[in-house]
Amino acid sequence: MGAPMARRLQLAGYQVYGWNRSTDKVDALVADGIKPTTTPASAIAESQLIILMLTDAAAIHATLLSAEATGHLAGRTVLQMSTIAPQESKAIAHAVQAAGGDYLEAPVLGSIPEAKTGKLIVMVGATPDQFDQWRAILECFGPDPQLMGPVGAGSGVKLAMNQLIGTLTTAFSMSLGLVQQEAIDIEKFMSIVRQSALYAPTFDKKLERMCDRNFANPNFPTKHLLKDMKLFVQSAETFNADVAQSVAHMAKQAVEQGLADQDYSAVFAAVNPEC
């Protein structure tokens, strides 16, 4: 996700400095005018705005909040765009502010194709002034960024949406599994699904993968779905999240089958193991 997002910014006229734990990923962006840096601290030192698109809160702490990196945060703004829990985002905001920096969050819904075309759904947790200040940047990623509330609100909406991704995909896996078990014509089943109020476009997007059990070339790997479902369960402090816990269990089983880096529709393989 970070690579096409960096290209969008560079194309819009901003000078982007890039850092990644895998240096080859940044080296591939040099032809687009993006300047590689050797450490997170050097990337921060070169930048007015630090944009994070990392795996999880642990990666953010290791990258942004190391002793070396925090020394460069004073007077700079951090735009956190990874999928993390609301409480994690608030804690990182506090650490950035303690170092003299500013912080807002803007996780996104969509994947690499939407990142390339600037059509991500951008969910912002910030003050109204921060939102106005950085709106032009946010619009590089999506045409209509939405201010959801203060820091934590953007992360909360993103986790709520990813819970739907996991639950819908797993529920469809179960229905498709029963249809296959009973040797029912899949296209006839889908014609009924498409006419109903229960239809979600993701069913058609994942149908061929599930039928072929081909989960290669993911836009969103199973290991990240597992991470997000576990975060949702951890964040659900005041209500019953047993359904999300069950989806996390299915994702964990898929990971244990060696499908961690495959497309998240691999939950189908956990719900419906091959005989």
C-alpha positions, 0 to 999 in steps of 0.5 A: 500500500505504501508504494502506490500512495507514495507515488500519488503524493510525488505525482501531486507535486510533493517531495517524498522521502521513503523508508522501508524495512525492505530497502528494495521496496523503496529503491523501486520508487527512485525512478518516480522521484522519491528519495530513499533514506537509510533510517526512520530518523533520517526520513523524519528529519527530511520531512514536515509530514511523516506518513505511516503505513505499517503493519501494526502498532509494534512496527510503529513504535519500533519505527517512529518512537525509537530514541533516535527517531523521537528526537526529530519529531518536534515541530513535525506532524505524524499522519498515521494511516495503518490499521491499529486499535483506537487505544493504540492510536491514542497512546501513539498520539500522546507519545508524539505530542510529548516529543513536541510533534502533532498527530492525526490518524487516517486509516483507509478502506480499499486495497492496492488498485484503489491506492494506485488510482487515488480512490481509497476511502479515508477515515480521519481522526483529528481536530477540525483544524488538522483536517483542514490543514492536511486535507489536500494531502488526504485527497491524494489518497481518496476524493472525499476524506471523512472527518469521523471525530478525534483521534481514535475515531478513524481507527475505530471505524476502520476496525469496524469495517475490517470486522465486516470484511472478515465476517462477511467473507467467512459467512459466505465461505460457509454458505458456499461450502454447503452449496458445494457439499450438496452438489448444487449449481453454484451459478444458480445459487449466486443468482439467488444471492445477487437478487437478495438483500443479503448480497455484498459485492465482495461475494463475487470478488472472492467467488472464483478464488474460493472455487479454485482454492487459489489465494495467491497474489493477495491485496490483503493477506490472511495474516493481516485479517487475523491481526485486525480481527484480534484487534477488534475483539480486544477493542470490544470492551462493552459488548459480546464479540464472540462472532469476531472471535470465531472469525479470528479462529478461522483466520488463525486456522488458515494461517496454520495451513500455511496461508498467512501470506495468501489472500484473506479469502483463504478463510474458505480453506479453514471453513471448508477443508479439502477432503 
